[in-house]
């Protein structure tokens, strides 16, 4: 019965939006006790009238579809704190020529987040978009190796000039440090480094700036989500349960700071044999899709574990460049199209609600 209630709630849209209240995270609790159904709504919005409308819509739908049940819908509204109240002032002029900032994140390391970010950025460029890729993984920058760049960036007019490979503008802390130099920084230094790579780099006009975040939910993630208007975040996970648990934490963090979650990508979904091409699910199967369904966000697709992808990352040539055909290339093509579609949807939603 409880699952049925959750499914019904997915039919309720926030006023003026095409997205349902479950995927927004506005349903705090569903409790079923015999014929009594209690739904607790917790909506962060400046528009109280819209929140009241959601409550009324939920009550009307459940009474209509759960005939004979006693329905109770409780509503709690919270006014979202301004960025200045959170200790960080969002600067809409920090990236004045960038249309969309999309973060690629993961709840834990080792899920191939940077590989996904790199190939997604290149695929978007191949689709005709102006794209930048910022390696914000302060403690483990991998972009220099993944794109085969060993030199230092040039400074012109007091601004760092990004490198450009395969149609993508690139910047990473790894370009500024020796490869064997460990980064042992506390939070404020991390925040300052992120700010400099956002504001002190001459990105120029971009349709998409893909930001490869460090794993987890720390200072770098919060700084970026609070400093600049973000179009959305992509969560990368693998199919096994432990990775999915961490992915949920990452998704919850973005929702708390009002960053739309574009969707979940399941990486290493199957292993592709380099000899016969057969696919084997070595990390279980379908976990990413199940998690997306439970959390009410889009499932963007699966990327297979292919030795060619690993080799491309080590040699500085992303797989979508070195091999233009194959299951991996098809997967990233689908991801690129899905990200464009979902970001377009979320752009208007964020402005309308908050």
N, C-alpha and C positions, 0 to 999 in steps of 0.2 A: 504493500500500500504506500509506504513512504517513497519508494522509487517512482511510483505512478504520480505522486504529488510533485516530485522534482521535475518529471517530464512535462507535466502540465504547466509548471512555472516557466519553463523554457519558451512557452508560447506567449508570454507577457512581455511586451516591448516597453522600453522607457519612452515616454511621450516624445514624438518627433524623430525617433531613432529606429533603425532596423535591427538593432542588437537586443537580445533578451536580457532580462534582469539577472538570470543565473550567471551568464557569462560576464556580466559587469561585476559580479560578486556582491550583489545587493541582497541576496537571500542569506540571512545569518543562520537560521535554524528551521528545520521542519520536524515536528513531533506528531506522531500518530498514536492515539490511545483509544482503541476500539473505534467508535464512530466519531470521535473528536479529533479534528485536525487543527494544529496550531502552526502558523507560519510567522516567524519573526523576520522582519525586514530591517536592514540597517543601510540607509542610503546617504552617501556623502554628496551633497549638492547645495547650491545657494538657492535653488528654486523649490521652495516648500510645496507650491501648488502641484508641481510635477510629481513630487514624492507622494502627495495625497492621492493623485490620480492613479499611481501605480498600486497603492494599497486598495483602492476601490476596484481596480481592474482584477487584481488577484482574488479579492473576495467574491466578485461576481462570477469569475471563471470557475472557481472551485465549487461554489454553490450550484452552478449549472451542471458541471461535469461529475461531481461527487454527490449525486442525489441521495438525500437522507442523512448526509454527514453534518455534524455540527462544526462550523467553520469559525476560526478566530484568527484574525490577521493583525499583528502588532507592528507598529511602525516607529522606528527611531531614526531621526535625521541628524546628521552631523554636518556642520559648515566646514568645508575643507579649509585648512589653514593656508594663508598666503605663504609664498616661498620665503618672504622676509621674516615671517613669524617662525619659520623653521630654522632660521639662522643662515639661510642661503638666499640670495637675491637672484631670481631668474633673469637672465639677460638675453632678451630677444635679439639684440644687436651683436651678440657674440659670433654668430655665424650668419651674417645678413644675406649672403647669397646662396645659402643652402636651403632647399625646399623641404626635404624630409631627412630626419635623423632616425636611423633604425639601429637599435642595439641588438647584438647577438650575444646571448648570455647562457650560462649553465649553472646549476646548483653545485656542481662538483667538477673537478678537473678530470682529464682523461677521456672525455666523451667526444673529442674531435671538434670542439667549438671553433677553434681558429681555422681549421680546414674548411668547415662549412662557411665561415665568414668570408674567407678568401675566394672560394669558388663561387659563392653567391654574388660577391661584388663584381667579379669578372663576368659572370653570366648576365648581370644587369647591364654592364657596359656593352656586352655583345648584343643585347636587346635594343641598344641605341640610346641608353640613358647616360647622363654625365654623372660619374660615380667617384666617390672618394672612400678610402678605407683607413680608419684610424685604429691602430693597435694600442688599445688602452690597457692591455694586460701588463701593468707596470712591473710585476715581479717575474714574469716569464714571457717577454716579448718574442714572438716567433715569426713575425712578418718579414724581417730581413732575410731569413733563410727560405721562407716559403716563396719569396719573389726573387731570390738570388741577388740581393743588393748588399754590397759590402762597404761602399763608400759613405761619407758623411754628407748630410744635406747642405745646400748652399743657402746663405743668408743674403737677402736683398731688401733694402729699405727696412731693416730691422725685423724682417719677417722670414721665417723658415720656408723654403720652397719645397713642396712635396715632390717625391719621385713620381714617375709615371711608368707603369708597366701594364701592358695588355689593355690599355684604355682606362686604367684606374689610377687615381692620384693616391699616393701612399705616404703615411707618416707613422713612425714608431719611436718609442724611447730607445729601442735597440739600435737605431741609426746614430744615436748620440753617445752610447756607452760601448766600452770594449766588450767583446762577446763573453769573456769570462768574468766580468765584473758583476758581483751579486748586488741586488738592490735591497738595501736594508733601511727602509724608511718607515717612519711613523705616519699616522693619518694625515696631519697637515701638509707634509711634504708630498704625499700622494695626491692630495687635493690640488696643490699648486702645480704639480706636473701635468695633471689632467687639464687644468685651466689653460696652461701655456700651449698644450698641443691642440686645444680647441681654438683659442683666440690668437695665438702668435704664429699660426701657420697660414700661408697664403693659399687657401683652398680654392678661391675663385667660385664661379657659378657652378653649383652641383644640383642635380635632381635628387640624388641619394648620397648621404654620408653613412656608411656602414661602420659601426663602432664595435670592435671586438673587445668585450669586457673581460676582466679576470673572472675566474670562477668564484662562486659564493655570493654573498650579499653584504659587501663591505663599503668602505669609503669611496672607492672609485665608482661603483654603481650609483650610490646615492648622489655623489657630486654631479655626475652627468645628468641624471634624471631630474635634479633640482636646478641645475645651472642653465639648461637650455630646453626649449620646447621640443619634446620628442614625439615623433609620429607613432612610435610603437617599439615593442621588443619581441624578439624571436627567442624562444627557449629551445636549446639543443639538449637532447637526452639520448640514452641508449635503452634498449628494451628491458634490461634487467631491473628488478624491483628496487635495488638500492639507489640506482641512478634516478629512477622515477620519483622516489621520495624527495631527493634533493631538488629535482626539477620543480616539484610543487612549491617548495620553499621560495625558489627564485621567482616563480610566477606570482606568489602571494606578495612578495616584496614590491614588484612593479605595480600591482594593483593598489597597494597602500600609498604609493606616491603618485597615483593617478596617471600612470603611464599605460596606455592600452597594450595588451598582449596580442600581438599579431597572430601568434599560433605556436605550435610545437612541431619541431623537426626531430624525427627519430633517425639518428645516425648509427652506422654499423648494424643496420637492421638484419642483414644476412651477409654471409661470407660468399664471395664469388670466386670459385676455383679458377686460377689462371690457366689451367690446362684444358678443362672440359667445359667451363662456363657454368657449371651447376651451382645453384645457390643453396646454402645451408644456414638455418637459423641457429647460430651458436650462442646467442645471448637471449634466448626465448624469442617470442614473436608477438607483435601487436601491442606492446606495452605503451608505447607513445600514443597510439590511437585511443586506447582505453583511458589513459590519463587525460587526454584532451576532452574526451566525452564527459568524464566525471567532473572536470573543472569548468566545463562550459566554454571552451575556447576552440578555435579551428585547429584541425590537424593538417599541417602543410605538406606532409609527405615523408617518404623514407629514402635514406641514402645507403647503398650497400657498402660493406667493408671489402674493398678491392685493393690488392697490393699495388696497383697502378696509382691509386690515390695517394698512398703513403710515399711511393717513389717520387711522385710529382712534388709533394711537399718538401722532400729532402733535396731535390735538384733545382728548386726554384721555378718550377713551371706547373701551375695548377692543372688538375686533370681536365678541366673543361677547355684548356688550351691545347694540351698535348694529345688528347684523344677526343675528337669531336663527335664520336659515335660511341654508343654503349649505354648500359643501364645507369651508370653514374652521371653521364652527361644528360640523359633524359630526366633523371631525378632532379638535378640542379635547374634544368629548364622549367620543370613544373614548380619548383620552389620559387624561382624568380617571378614567374607569373602570379603565383599565389601571394607573395609578399607585396607586389604592386597592387593587386586587387584589394587585399586587406588593409593596406596603408591608406588607400584612397577612401575606403569606407570609414576608417577611424578618424580621419582628419577633421571632418565636420562634426563628428560625435563629441570629440573632446571639447571643442569650442562651445557647443550647444549646452552641455550638461554643467560644466564647472564655471 
